[in-house]
């Protein structure tokens, strides 16, 4: 990983990293049922002191403060923001690295909705900007992810069972996204629900309902999904039978999986490599 990529991802160059899902050990869970009865996606602020959970019951993004970074048991609800004006069945959630933009993907509009936040990481200040229709590639989009510089976007869905890669000519502006290529995950998962990339773009992770697991891939060329190869999977069935959301701590030493069976965010610890 380059120095530039480490700065973007918030990983100090001397710190150990994880990313090997075979070493994952369950630590704890946090139930979000009081705010969301069908959580579909989750996201953390880079310092681990805020968590966001979006779902189809409330059709909103719920914001939580964590008194201890990356420890979901210390989460407390702050506020929510409705996305029903743009999407009635939201699935995927992503924030710009500085918290001034939010993106929501869903199966009703088959699009990526872009919001500006006038106060970083404060969902109550979100305002809709524009949308990018992606139905030509996927008619049931489940997850969305951006490269740390905002010049690439990835969408996963359960109709194509693939990861679709887009280039953005203007960083973080979804209206400038153009389709590049896709990568099928159907050999591992036929109902993918979300995806995540390692900050250097050399690993990709896909969670889904069919295998009830997290699938790990290596990319021989960073951020190029056509170079992805399957490595291994990790079952989450012991804690969640319908996994929907996936997130990793920037150093890969923690993994978080949300789901609609438990209505919880499950926290796992990964060993350093």
Helices and strands as residue ranges (DSSP letters): H 3-9, G 21-23, E 25-31, E 39-44, E 50-55, E 60-66, G 72-74, E 75-82, E 90-95, E 101-106, E 111-117, G 123-125, E 126-133, E 141-146, E 152-157, E 162-168, G 174-176, E 177-184, E 192-197, E 203-208, E 213-219, G 225-227, E 228-235, E 243-248, E 254-259, E 264-269
